Amino acid sequence: MDYKEYSDNELCSMICESNEEAKDILLKKYNYIIDVVIKKYIMASLKLGIEYNDLYQEALVGFTDALISFDDNKEASLKTFITLCVDRRLQRVLLKAKAKKNEILLQALSLDYQKNGEELPLKEVLSDNSKNDPLHNITVDEDYKELLNKIKNDLSESEYEVFKLMLMNKNYLEISDILDKSPKQIDNTMQRIKSKIKKILETTGD
């Protein structure tokens, strides 16, 4: 049987009946759409740590979903519908990755920890020299360099000095001793840093 003689609508109907050859024909015909849409999101995906092959696989899932759910009664052509489905799929993937990254950063940059209504110093919450320490990881993770630059630019010189010591797991008492400032002054500075960082995370386009 020469499947190439069938229309797109007929081939989609065959795909719903698990006809793999019909699927391959449409994939070869419209595969260029995947490349076009991926180019739109490739830079954003790399910043979020998503490799090209993973992005392509996600696009392929969107492509297949389009073939299965295509309704020829709608005004949109199959080409338009595939583009829409692939685009939406990649958007969801990137939004999920961004949300996960920001969640990690929010946890890593959290400056207070509530337990039984009391606020504990940062060093009492995080283990010293731990490879799993998020505040340690953020200093060595290349993906976060741009964010750290934004934080540095937004903090005053004195705030940034405190921030660097916090990344070294120093608590407010240690920082006050190192900088020769009162613990209360350091505590207030830490709260300002926390507020600024949260605003950066809420508005960052990374």
Backbone bond lengths (Angstrom), bond angles and torsions (degrees), N, CA, C in turn:
res aa  C-N    CA-C-N  psi(-1)  N-CA   C-N-CA  omega(-1)  CA-C   N-CA-C  phi
1 M - - - 1.464 - - 1.530 109.65 -
2 D 1.327 117.26 131.55 1.458 121.70 179.26 1.525 108.91 -92.91
3 Y 1.349 115.61 97.76 1.462 120.50 -176.82 1.529 111.90 -68.01
4 K 1.316 117.17 -20.76 1.458 120.29 -178.30 1.528 112.23 -65.24
5 E 1.307 116.03 -17.00 1.466 119.79 179.30 1.523 111.50 -79.37
6 Y 1.333 117.40 -12.55 1.460 120.89 -178.32 1.533 110.82 -85.00
7 S 1.324 115.94 153.18 1.460 121.74 177.64 1.523 110.10 -76.72
8 D 1.312 116.36 168.25 1.463 120.79 177.51 1.525 110.89 -58.92
9 N 1.306 116.66 -42.66 1.468 120.83 -179.17 1.524 111.51 -62.11
10 E 1.319 115.61 -40.92 1.466 119.81 -179.65 1.530 110.53 -68.50
11 L 1.316 116.02 -39.00 1.461 119.78 178.75 1.527 110.85 -65.95
12 C 1.336 117.48 -37.99 1.464 121.15 177.88 1.526 110.46 -63.29
13 S 1.328 115.37 -38.11 1.471 119.87 177.74 1.524 110.52 -63.75
14 M 1.323 116.26 -38.77 1.459 120.81 177.98 1.523 111.19 -66.64
15 I 1.344 115.99 -36.85 1.467 119.97 179.28 1.516 110.50 -62.79
16 C 1.312 116.89 -36.87 1.470 121.04 177.68 1.530 111.05 -63.83
17 E 1.333 115.69 -19.07 1.462 121.21 177.41 1.532 110.43 -100.65
18 S 1.349 115.09 20.79 1.472 122.59 176.67 1.525 113.69 65.27
19 N 1.322 116.39 36.21 1.458 120.86 176.76 1.536 108.54 -88.56
20 E 1.323 116.69 103.72 1.454 121.60 -175.30 1.528 112.47 -71.06
21 E 1.322 117.22 -31.45 1.460 119.43 -179.44 1.517 110.86 -66.77
22 A 1.332 116.36 -38.62 1.467 120.49 176.95 1.526 109.95 -63.43
23 K 1.315 116.12 -39.07 1.465 120.91 178.72 1.526 110.84 -64.56
24 D 1.330 116.62 -42.56 1.464 120.66 -179.75 1.524 111.39 -63.10
25 I 1.327 115.93 -38.27 1.470 120.16 179.93 1.524 110.77 -61.99
26 L 1.340 116.08 -46.51 1.466 119.92 -179.08 1.524 111.21 -70.51
27 L 1.322 116.71 -32.74 1.462 119.68 178.07 1.528 110.54 -65.01
28 K 1.314 116.80 -43.40 1.460 120.50 178.40 1.533 110.80 -65.96
29 K 1.320 115.82 -36.27 1.464 120.63 -177.03 1.518 112.08 -70.44
30 Y 1.345 116.35 -40.36 1.468 120.26 -173.23 1.537 113.44 -115.91
31 N 1.318 116.50 15.69 1.470 119.64 -178.16 1.530 111.93 -61.20
32 Y 1.320 116.98 -28.08 1.467 120.63 -178.75 1.530 111.85 -61.11
33 I 1.337 116.46 -24.53 1.462 120.15 179.69 1.528 110.38 -62.79
34 I 1.325 115.92 -38.98 1.465 120.54 178.88 1.520 110.13 -59.66
35 D 1.334 116.83 -45.77 1.465 120.75 -179.70 1.524 111.47 -62.55
36 V 1.318 115.90 -40.66 1.473 120.55 -179.29 1.524 110.99 -63.57
37 V 1.339 116.30 -45.70 1.464 120.21 -177.49 1.530 111.07 -70.65
38 I 1.330 117.11 -39.09 1.461 120.53 179.71 1.530 110.89 -61.01
39 K 1.323 117.24 -40.19 1.461 120.35 179.35 1.522 111.54 -58.40
40 K 1.315 115.73 -29.31 1.461 121.66 179.79 1.525 111.85 -67.01
41 Y 1.350 116.23 -30.79 1.465 120.58 -173.26 1.533 113.99 -117.00
42 I 1.324 117.99 4.22 1.452 120.29 -171.57 1.526 112.49 -63.10
43 M 1.338 118.97 -41.85 1.453 121.22 -178.94 1.519 111.19 -66.71
44 A 1.331 116.40 -42.98 1.464 120.60 179.47 1.517 110.40 -64.00
45 S 1.321 116.93 -38.29 1.464 120.68 -178.57 1.527 111.01 -67.52
46 L 1.319 117.26 -39.00 1.458 120.75 179.47 1.526 110.56 -65.19
47 K 1.328 117.25 -38.81 1.462 120.98 178.07 1.518 111.56 -64.18
48 L 1.321 115.32 -29.85 1.464 119.79 -178.85 1.529 111.83 -92.00
49 G 1.330 116.96 3.32 1.454 120.45 176.87 1.515 114.57 82.51
50 I 1.334 117.40 18.85 1.467 121.25 178.95 1.525 108.42 -96.25
51 E 1.314 117.41 119.83 1.452 121.15 -178.71 1.529 111.34 -76.82
52 Y 1.338 115.64 159.27 1.465 120.79 -176.16 1.527 112.10 -58.22
53 N 1.323 116.88 -44.13 1.468 120.17 -178.31 1.526 111.74 -60.98
54 D 1.332 116.05 -38.91 1.464 119.79 178.34 1.524 110.34 -67.35
55 L 1.331 115.88 -40.20 1.464 120.26 178.97 1.528 110.32 -65.00
56 Y 1.334 115.88 -39.28 1.467 120.30 179.60 1.532 110.71 -64.52
57 Q 1.328 116.68 -42.04 1.462 120.32 179.11 1.525 111.32 -62.32
58 E 1.320 116.33 -39.68 1.464 120.03 177.69 1.526 110.56 -65.72
59 A 1.331 116.18 -40.08 1.468 120.68 177.77 1.520 110.42 -63.56
60 L 1.325 116.25 -37.58 1.463 121.43 179.31 1.538 110.64 -64.97
61 V 1.340 115.78 -36.79 1.467 119.57 176.83 1.529 109.83 -63.73
62 G 1.330 116.20 -43.48 1.460 120.14 177.60 1.521 111.88 -62.86
63 F 1.328 115.58 -37.89 1.470 121.22 178.43 1.524 110.16 -63.10
64 T 1.321 116.87 -47.86 1.466 121.59 -179.89 1.522 111.55 -63.31
65 D 1.329 116.73 -41.55 1.464 120.75 177.35 1.526 110.86 -58.85
66 A 1.334 115.25 -38.57 1.461 119.92 -179.99 1.523 111.04 -64.13
67 L 1.322 116.80 -42.60 1.460 120.82 -179.67 1.528 111.45 -64.36
68 I 1.330 115.71 -38.14 1.467 119.91 -177.27 1.523 112.29 -74.81
69 S 1.343 116.11 -37.42 1.472 119.67 -174.06 1.522 113.99 -98.81
70 F 1.335 117.28 3.78 1.468 119.61 -178.31 1.529 111.35 -62.59
71 D 1.323 114.23 133.00 1.470 121.43 179.34 1.519 107.90 -116.09
72 D 1.337 116.79 111.33 1.460 119.89 -176.90 1.522 113.14 -71.47
73 N 1.325 116.32 -5.28 1.468 119.48 177.29 1.528 111.43 -80.78
74 K 1.343 116.11 -15.79 1.457 119.84 178.60 1.527 109.93 -80.04
75 E 1.333 114.84 161.22 1.462 119.56 -176.93 1.525 112.61 -72.91
76 A 1.339 117.51 -28.35 1.460 120.89 -177.22 1.523 111.80 -67.97
77 S 1.318 116.29 141.78 1.462 121.08 176.00 1.518 108.85 -77.07
78 L 1.324 117.06 167.14 1.458 121.07 178.47 1.531 109.63 -62.38
79 K 1.315 117.53 -40.53 1.459 121.94 178.82 1.527 111.13 -57.43
80 T 1.322 116.76 -47.39 1.464 121.78 179.65 1.522 110.98 -65.00
81 F 1.334 115.97 -40.76 1.455 120.46 -177.89 1.530 111.15 -67.15
82 I 1.331 116.90 -39.65 1.468 121.14 177.59 1.530 109.95 -62.31
83 T 1.327 115.73 -46.16 1.464 120.71 178.96 1.521 111.09 -57.51
84 L 1.322 115.80 -44.28 1.464 121.14 -179.67 1.524 111.61 -63.89
85 C 1.329 116.90 -45.16 1.470 121.32 -178.25 1.521 112.29 -66.56
86 V 1.327 116.55 -42.24 1.469 120.50 178.94 1.522 110.01 -65.58
87 D 1.322 115.88 -43.16 1.457 120.71 -179.57 1.535 111.10 -62.07
88 R 1.313 116.37 -45.80 1.466 120.52 179.25 1.523 111.35 -64.01
89 R 1.323 116.61 -39.00 1.462 120.56 179.69 1.532 110.70 -61.89
90 L 1.319 116.84 -45.78 1.458 120.17 -178.73 1.522 111.34 -69.32
91 Q 1.325 116.93 -35.10 1.465 119.97 175.89 1.525 111.10 -60.42
92 R 1.333 115.87 -44.29 1.474 119.87 179.89 1.528 110.68 -63.78
93 V 1.326 116.15 -41.00 1.464 120.36 -179.78 1.531 110.70 -62.79
94 L 1.332 116.85 -44.48 1.456 120.83 -178.76 1.526 111.71 -69.07
95 L 1.320 116.45 -39.99 1.466 119.53 178.48 1.524 110.98 -64.19
96 K 1.332 115.99 -39.08 1.457 120.16 178.42 1.521 110.62 -65.47
97 A 1.338 116.50 -42.63 1.465 120.76 179.56 1.525 111.00 -65.60
98 K 1.328 115.77 -39.64 1.461 119.90 179.27 1.523 110.90 -66.20
99 A 1.332 115.84 -41.89 1.463 119.86 179.42 1.524 110.47 -62.93
100 K 1.332 115.86 -40.53 1.465 120.26 179.64 1.516 110.70 -65.98
101 K 1.321 116.68 -41.96 1.460 120.70 179.84 1.524 110.28 -63.89
102 N 1.322 116.38 -45.21 1.457 119.48 -179.48 1.521 112.00 -66.54
103 E 1.342 115.80 -33.01 1.460 119.23 177.32 1.527 109.96 -64.46
104 I 1.330 116.32 -42.06 1.459 121.09 178.55 1.523 110.16 -63.17
105 L 1.332 115.38 -42.06 1.452 119.36 -179.12 1.519 111.70 -67.54
106 L 1.321 115.83 -39.78 1.459 119.26 178.10 1.518 110.92 -61.69
107 Q 1.320 115.73 -39.63 1.460 119.72 178.07 1.529 110.18 -69.60
108 A 1.330 115.65 -42.74 1.452 119.85 -177.47 1.519 112.47 -66.02
109 L 1.330 115.87 -34.94 1.448 120.17 -175.46 1.519 112.69 -100.27
110 S 1.312 117.24 10.65 1.453 120.10 176.51 1.522 109.18 -66.23
111 L 1.308 115.83 129.02 1.458 119.47 -174.52 1.510 112.78 -102.10
112 D 1.314 117.44 1.56 1.454 118.36 175.47 1.517 109.82 -143.35
113 Y 1.293 115.64 159.29 1.453 122.12 -176.67 1.522 108.40 -141.27
114 Q 1.328 116.35 120.24 1.450 120.66 -175.50 1.523 111.00 -94.79
115 K 1.319 115.00 127.95 1.458 120.87 175.22 1.521 107.69 -146.81
116 N 1.324 115.19 118.83 1.458 120.70 -178.02 1.526 111.77 55.72
117 G 1.338 115.42 34.30 1.453 120.09 175.94 1.510 114.59 78.32
118 E 1.341 118.48 4.27 1.448 121.34 -178.71 1.523 110.36 -112.98
119 E 1.312 115.24 145.87 1.466 120.39 179.41 1.516 109.29 -93.70
120 L 1.321 116.80 124.83 1.457 121.11 -178.10 1.518 110.31 -99.80
121 P 1.322 117.51 145.04 1.461 120.43 175.64 1.523 110.45 -59.73
122 L 1.305 116.54 151.00 1.463 122.31 -176.25 1.523 111.95 -56.54
123 K 1.323 117.83 -41.00 1.455 120.73 -175.72 1.526 112.04 -67.75
124 E 1.337 116.79 -25.01 1.453 119.45 178.98 1.522 111.57 -77.41
125 V 1.316 115.63 -18.03 1.463 120.28 -179.81 1.520 111.06 -91.19
126 L 1.340 115.92 -39.25 1.460 120.75 -175.90 1.515 110.41 -101.02
127 S 1.316 116.06 139.23 1.461 119.84 179.53 1.515 110.31 -77.32
128 D 1.311 117.19 144.46 1.459 122.02 -178.81 1.525 110.68 -70.70
129 N 1.341 115.45 137.87 1.479 122.07 173.70 1.524 112.85 54.62
130 S 1.318 116.83 34.66 1.462 120.13 -179.68 1.514 110.36 -92.66
131 K 1.322 115.64 134.77 1.459 119.57 177.99 1.518 111.21 -68.66
132 N 1.322 116.48 -21.40 1.459 120.62 179.66 1.516 112.23 -91.58
133 D 1.319 117.19 0.94 1.453 121.70 179.90 1.524 108.55 -69.74
134 P 1.323 119.33 115.04 1.465 121.33 -176.53 1.520 113.07 -62.76
135 L 1.342 117.40 -32.44 1.459 118.96 178.60 1.525 110.87 -70.50
136 H 1.316 115.80 -26.82 1.470 119.41 174.55 1.527 109.25 -75.13
137 N 1.317 115.36 -45.27 1.461 119.67 -176.59 1.516 112.34 -61.89
138 I 1.320 116.41 -35.91 1.468 118.67 -175.91 1.520 111.54 -66.05
139 T 1.342 116.39 -24.80 1.460 119.26 -179.83 1.516 112.01 -78.70
140 V 1.322 118.81 -16.77 1.456 121.29 -178.01 1.524 112.49 -114.18
141 D 1.305 117.70 -6.25 1.457 121.22 -178.07 1.526 109.92 -85.43
142 E 1.317 116.86 116.67 1.457 121.57 -177.06 1.526 112.33 -60.55
143 D 1.328 116.45 -30.28 1.462 120.33 -177.58 1.514 112.26 -62.19
144 Y 1.332 117.44 -22.20 1.455 119.92 -173.63 1.531 113.02 -103.27
145 K 1.308 117.28 5.23 1.467 119.37 -178.77 1.530 111.79 -60.27
146 E 1.312 114.98 -41.38 1.458 118.52 -178.59 1.520 111.22 -64.17
147 L 1.333 115.56 -40.52 1.463 119.55 178.10 1.526 110.87 -64.86
148 L 1.311 116.76 -42.52 1.464 120.55 179.25 1.523 111.17 -62.17
149 N 1.320 116.88 -34.87 1.459 120.44 176.67 1.523 111.10 -65.39
150 K 1.344 115.19 -39.07 1.460 119.24 177.86 1.527 110.43 -64.42
151 I 1.333 115.69 -41.22 1.461 120.19 179.00 1.524 109.80 -62.85
152 K 1.324 116.61 -45.30 1.460 121.21 -179.60 1.521 111.05 -59.62
153 N 1.336 116.19 -42.51 1.458 120.68 -178.64 1.526 112.61 -68.12
154 D 1.324 115.72 -28.06 1.463 119.90 -175.97 1.530 112.26 -87.41
155 L 1.315 117.09 -22.59 1.457 120.69 -178.45 1.528 110.63 -88.31
156 S 1.324 115.00 149.63 1.463 119.28 173.30 1.526 108.75 -71.67
157 E 1.321 115.51 169.78 1.462 118.85 -178.60 1.524 111.45 -61.21
158 S 1.325 116.27 -41.90 1.465 120.01 -179.83 1.526 111.52 -69.91
159 E 1.327 117.08 -36.97 1.463 120.53 177.99 1.522 110.77 -65.91
160 Y 1.335 116.25 -39.32 1.456 119.74 -179.21 1.523 111.42 -66.84
161 E 1.330 117.35 -33.62 1.460 120.56 175.78 1.527 110.39 -62.00
162 V 1.319 115.96 -41.53 1.467 120.68 177.90 1.524 110.02 -67.14
163 F 1.314 116.36 -42.51 1.462 121.54 -178.57 1.533 111.24 -60.15
164 K 1.337 117.46 -42.79 1.464 121.05 179.74 1.525 111.09 -62.61
165 L 1.306 116.07 -37.83 1.464 119.58 178.33 1.521 111.40 -70.27
166 M 1.311 116.52 -33.83 1.465 120.71 176.31 1.521 110.70 -63.95
167 L 1.342 116.20 -38.23 1.464 120.21 178.02 1.525 111.64 -66.70
168 M 1.318 115.56 -16.47 1.464 121.03 176.50 1.528 110.69 -94.49
169 N 1.351 115.05 11.06 1.475 121.27 177.76 1.536 113.74 69.61
170 K 1.313 115.85 24.44 1.457 119.26 176.15 1.528 109.39 -81.76
171 N 1.335 117.17 135.36 1.458 119.28 177.02 1.517 109.94 -86.42
172 Y 1.332 116.03 175.33 1.455 119.24 -172.50 1.528 112.88 -64.46
173 L 1.344 117.95 -29.30 1.463 120.98 177.74 1.524 111.25 -69.71
174 E 1.328 115.71 -42.42 1.459 120.40 178.32 1.520 111.16 -65.92
175 I 1.352 115.02 -41.46 1.467 119.47 -179.96 1.526 110.68 -64.69
176 S 1.318 115.72 -40.98 1.471 119.24 179.72 1.522 110.65 -63.02
177 D 1.317 116.18 -35.41 1.460 120.47 179.30 1.525 110.99 -71.58
178 I 1.334 116.66 -42.76 1.457 121.58 -179.18 1.530 111.25 -64.93
179 L 1.337 116.36 -42.23 1.464 121.14 -176.96 1.525 113.23 -92.15
180 D 1.326 114.45 -2.24 1.464 120.17 179.04 1.537 111.42 58.23
181 K 1.323 114.15 49.33 1.461 121.06 176.83 1.513 108.63 -130.66
182 S 1.322 116.08 162.96 1.456 119.58 -176.87 1.528 110.43 -70.85
183 P 1.349 117.49 147.84 1.464 120.60 177.15 1.530 112.60 -55.82
184 K 1.319 116.80 -38.11 1.458 120.47 179.56 1.526 110.78 -63.93
185 Q 1.317 117.19 -40.97 1.452 121.44 179.27 1.530 110.84 -63.83
186 I 1.322 115.51 -41.83 1.467 120.06 178.92 1.525 110.41 -66.76
187 D 1.325 116.70 -41.55 1.459 120.59 178.98 1.526 110.97 -59.80
188 N 1.338 116.64 -43.09 1.468 120.52 178.07 1.529 111.15 -63.89
189 T 1.324 115.58 -39.03 1.465 119.81 178.71 1.523 110.68 -64.09
190 M 1.327 117.02 -40.85 1.458 121.47 178.87 1.516 111.25 -62.20
191 Q 1.316 117.28 -38.03 1.466 120.89 179.27 1.527 110.40 -67.30
192 R 1.332 117.16 -38.34 1.474 120.15 177.50 1.521 110.49 -65.79
193 I 1.327 116.22 -40.80 1.467 120.56 178.72 1.525 110.26 -60.87
194 K 1.329 115.04 -45.32 1.463 119.57 179.41 1.520 111.08 -58.35
195 S 1.300 116.69 -44.90 1.458 121.22 -178.97 1.526 111.35 -62.74
196 K 1.338 116.69 -43.16 1.462 120.63 -179.37 1.524 111.50 -66.21
197 I 1.333 115.78 -40.96 1.460 119.57 -178.63 1.519 111.14 -65.75
198 K 1.319 117.23 -40.60 1.460 120.40 178.50 1.520 111.06 -62.19
199 K 1.327 116.91 -38.97 1.476 120.40 177.79 1.519 111.14 -65.03
200 I 1.340 115.84 -39.57 1.468 119.98 177.69 1.522 110.71 -62.52
201 L 1.318 116.87 -43.85 1.463 121.25 -179.52 1.512 112.00 -66.10
202 E 1.323 116.90 -31.06 1.457 121.36 -179.06 1.520 111.50 -75.40
203 T 1.337 116.31 -27.24 1.466 120.11 -174.53 1.518 113.90 -109.04
204 T 1.344 116.47 -9.16 1.467 117.72 -176.56 1.510 111.67 -64.04
205 G 1.315 116.82 144.75 1.461 121.53 179.53 1.499 112.51 -99.29
206 D 1.327 116.47 8.43 1.465 119.07 -179.17 1.497 111.26 -73.38
